[in-house]
């Protein structure tokens, strides 16, 4: 009885003492949604060459006559690393609670079932839709190539070959899902090692990733096959897993004080500034941005980690910026928004008769703005419809598999007991 009361006290303090939900970290919703928007901005810029410029005469005394967010639009793709970090962070939160609080955790079969229900329905639809368009346009030189491209995407192995990854006619953004699923396959095994020593595990996984990057990936010419492989993302996954553990440990052990919330708010600002500096460096200096990505993946991931954890522990106003209803909505539809935004923009550009972003730019700023706004609106609408009318119903149906049999077995056992 005493142990149960002690456990309840721990759980109560863990979930309520800091006024922070440690089981669903709501700032993650907004950060995920905004990260997808950064990637979307980059892909839309590729199709329109739209470069917004905002005159700021009221800041002329500071020497700032206009604001041009060119850095983000040219290197928005690096926010995929933030999305990968968030995935590792969220997957590890239940493991951290299990380690520190003794909470139950899903077995491997349940874990895979949940991941399948969350990922596959929307992914399958995106693959089939894109594949159908490529067949219609005649982009496959042979039947064997078309089948290889389709099967590799359906089995998440498309990142292993150049013809199904670098040069694949199917939607280019799908490499990220393949990467995530490959990590999911390993995750139950990784968590067993993580439980023994989170810090030692982090060092080993980070070291292995650095070895893969510097001893293999960077020695390839070109590096376009290696830049987005699982082994080169190992430091990002390691940072996300350790961040989840440290976040949970802090919430459990540290008494809440407003001064600490203020400190974490300041650290979140520092993290944002560091990310901004990384973005500027990525846009301004490297001759080969993919080589820059590989060389700076660890540093950029640490900046993302600092911002993520600090924002999650910051004062309420900052947390609200990333957990308000709009941000939660963006987080909810972010998966389908990511899957379809690029393909939809390409279709809209082609439907207007433009062959490239240069053609759109030549048509003038109004056309660039019109195409950008139209693509954004339709992408958000399509993502919302697919999330709530396709993804969620399929997810509920898949998760119900096996429950009927369990209920039937329970009812049979109950009847047998009653007869006895």
N, C-alpha and C positions, 0 to 999 in steps of 0.2 A: 504493500500500500504506500509506504514511504517513498519507494523508488518511482512509482507512478506519479505521485504528487511532484517529486523533483523534476521528472521529465516534463510534466505539464508546465511547471514554472519556467523551465528552460525554453520550451516552445513558445510560451506566451511572451517572454522577454525578447526572444529572437525575432518574432514577427511584429511586435508592437512598440518596443522600447524606444526605437529611434524614429518612429513614424515613417519608416521606410519598409515597403513590401519586399521582403527578401526572398519570396518564392516566385513572384513575377516582378522583375525589375522594370518598372514602367518606362523609364527613360530609354530602355533598349528599343521600344516601339518607335519612338521618334527618331533616334539615331539611325535605326535600320531604314526607316522611310526616307530620311534625308540623304542617307548614303546612296540609296537607289536613285534618288533625284539627281545627285551629282553624276552618277554614271549615265543617266538619261540625258542630262545636259550635254555631256561629251558626245554621245551618239547623235543627238539632234544637231549639234554643231557640225558634225561630219557631213550631214545631209543638207545643211542650209548655209553654212559659213556665216551664220548670224553672229555678229559681234556687238552686243549692246554697249552703248556709251552714254553715261549719265553726267551731264554738266553739273558742276557743284560750285557756282560762283561764290556762295556763302563761305566756302572753305579756302578761298583764294589767299587769305592772309597766312594760311599754312603752306601755301605753294601747291595746293591740290585743286586743280581746275575742273577735273572730271574723274569719274570712277569707271574703270573698265575691268570687270572681273574676268580678264582673259585667261589668267592662270588656271582657274577651275575648269573652264570649258575645254581647255586643251589637255588637261591631265585628270579629268574626272574619273577616268578608269581606275585610278589607284584606290578609290573608295571601295572597290571589290575586296581589297584586303581588310577593310573595316567590316564588311559583311561576313567574311570568313572568320574574323576574330569574334564577332557577335555569336556566330553559330557555335564555336567551341565554348564560349562563355556560358551560353544558355544550356548547352548539353551537360556541362560539368556542374552546374548549380545543384541539381539533385544529388550528385555524387558527393559534393562538399557537405551538404546537409546530412547525408548518411554518415560520413566520416566524423562530423562534429556533434551531431545530435542523435545519431543512432536511428534515423528515419529509414523506412524501407525504401528500396530502389528496384526499378524494373529489372527482370531478368533479361537475358540477351534476346529471347524470342519476342517478348513484349516490346522491347526497345526497337527491334527491327520492324515490328508490325506498326508501331506508331510512326516511325520514319517513313515507311512505305505509304501509309495513309496520308501523311502530310505532303509528301513530295510527288508521288507517282501520278495521281489522276491529272493534275494540271500539267505536269511535264509530258505525259503521254499525249494529251491533246495538242500541246504546243509542237511536239515533234511531228505528229501526223499532219497537222495543218501546214506546217512549213514544208514537209516532204511533198505534200500534195501540190503546193504552189511550184516547187522546183520541178516536179514532173510535168506540170502544165506548161511551164516556160521552156522545157527541154534543156535543162541545165546539166543533165547527166549524160555523159558520152556513151555509157553502156549500162545494160541491165545489172551486170555484176557489181558495178560501182554503186549504183543506186541501192541495191540490196545491202551491200557492205556498209554504206553510210547509214541506212535505216537501222539495221541490226545493231551496229556499234552504239548508236545513240540510245536505242531501247535498253541496252545492257550497260550503259554508262562506261563504255570502254572506248569511246570515240576520241579521247585525248591521247591515246596510245599510238596513233598513226597520224602522219601529216595530212594524208588525203581525207581523213574524216574529222580532223581538227583544224589545222591551219587553212586548208583549202576546201573545207566541207561546204556544199551548197546550203545545207540545213542551217537554221538560225545560229549565228556565231556565238551568242551569249550563253548557249547551253553548256559550254565547257565548264562553267562554274558549278552547275548541278552535278555534272560528272565528278568533279573534284570533291564536292561535299559528300556524295554517296560513297566514294572510295574511302573517305575518312570515317563515315558511319560504319562501314564494314569492319574497320580496325578498332573502333571506339570501345567496345566491351573488353577487348584485350588490353588496350591502353589504360583503361580505368583500373584494372587490376594492378598494373605497375604504378599508376598514379597514387593509389591508396597507400602503398608502402612508404613512399617519401615524395610528396609533391615537388619539393625543391630539387631533389636529385633527379626526378623524372623530367622536370623542366630543363635542367641543364643538359641531360642526355639527349632529349628530343631536339633542343635548340642546337646542340653541337652536331647532331646528325644532319640537321637541315643545313647548317653552315658548311659542313663537309660536302654535301651534295651540290650546294651552290658554287662554292669556290674551287672545288677539286674536279667538278664535272661540268655543271651547266655553263659556267662562264668560259669554259675552254671550247665550247661548241661554236661553230660558225655556220649560219647565224644562230641566235639563241631563242628564236621564236617558238621552237618546240618545247624548250625546257622552262621557259619563264613561268608558265602556269601549271606545272605538274605538281602532284601531291608532295613529292619530296622537297621541292623548293618552298612550299608553304608550311613545312613542319614548324619553323619558328613562330609563325602566326598562330597555329593551332596551340602550340605550347604556351604562348603568352595568354591566350584566351582561357585555357584550362587553369593556369596558375592564378589569373586574375579572379576567376570565380571562387577559388578556394580562399584567397586573401580577403576578398569582399565579404564572404560568408563568415570568415574568422573574425573580421573586424566587427561585423554586426552582432556577433555573439558575445565577444569578449569586451569590447570597448564601451564604457558608459557614454551615453549621448550628452554632448555639450554643444551649445550653439557656436562656441568658438571653433570647434572642430569642423562644423558645417561651413563656417566662413573660410577656414583654411582649405577645405576641399573645393570650395567654390573658386578660390584663387588658383588652386592647382588645375582646375578644369580650364580656366582662362589661359594658364600657361600651356596646357596641352593643346588648346585650340591655336595658340600662336605658333607653337612648334609644328603643328600640322600645316598651318599656312606657309611656314618657311620651307617645309618639305615640298609642298606643292609648287612654290616659286622655283625652288631648285630643280625640280623635275621638268619644269617648263623652260627654264632659262638656259641651263648649262649643258645637259648631256647631248652628245651627237646621236646616241642610240638610246632611246628611252627605255627599251626593254632591258638593256644592260644596266641602266640606272636602277630600274625596278629590282633586279636581282641583287645588286650591290647594296641597296638601301632598304630592302624589305624588312630586315630586323629592326633598324632604327625607326622606320615609319610605323611599324607595328607597335613598338614601345610607346610612341607618341599617341597612337590610337588607344592603347591600353590605359595610359595615364588619363586621357580625357574621359574614357568610358567609366572607369572606377570612380574618378573624382566627381563627375557629373552625377553618378548614382548616389553619392554620399553628400552632395552639396546641399545648400539651403533650398527651401521650398520654391522660391521664385525661379531659380535656374532649373530645378527638376521639372517644374510645370512647363517650361519652354519645350521640353522633350516628351512630356506625358499628357499634354492637353488633348482634347477630343480630336482635333485635326491631325495631330501627330500619331495618335493611336490608330486613326483610320488609315493613314498612310502606311503605318506598320502592318496593319491587317491585310492590306491589298498589295503589299510590296512585292511578294513573290510573283504574282501574275503581272504586275506592272513591269517587273524586270524581264519576264519571259517574252512579253509582246511589244514593248515600246519601240525597239529598234526595227523589227520587221514591219510594224505598222507605219512608222515614219517613211521607210523605203517605199512601201506601197503607195502612200499618199504622194510622195515626190514623183513617182513614176506615173501616177494617175493624172498629174498635172502636166505631164510631158517633159519633165526635167530629167536629164540623164545623170546629173551629178550635182554636188553642192555648188560647184562653180557656176552652173547654169542658173541655179536659184539666186545666187548672189548677183548675177548679171541682171536678173529681173527686177532688182531693187529691194530696198529695205522693207517696203510694205509686204511684198511677197514673202520675204524671209520671216517677218513677224507673223503673217497669216498662217504660214505652214507650221511654224513652231507652236503657235497657240492651238491650232486645230489638232495637231498630233498629240499635244499634251492633254487636251480635253478628252479626245477619243481614247487615249491610252488609259487615263484615269477611269473613264466610264467602263471600258472593256474590262479592266482589272477588277473593278468593283462587282460587275455582273458575274464574272467567272469565279470570283472568290466566294460569293454568297449563294450563287445558284449552281455552281459546279463543284468547286473544291470542297466546301464545307459539307454538302450532302454526301459526297463520296467518302469523305473522311469519317463521318458518323457511321456510314454503312459498313465500311471496312473494319472499323473498331468494334462493330457489333458482331463480327465473325466469332463464332465459338461461344458467345454468351448464351445463346439459346440452348446449346448443348449443355452448358454448365447449369442453367436454370432447370433443364429437364432432369439432369442427374441429381440436382439438389432436391427437386420435388419427389423423385423416385425414392431417394434415401429417406426423406421425411415420411413418406407413406409407409416405408418398411419399418421405420422406428415406431410409427403409430400402431401398426399391426402387432408389433412385438409387445 
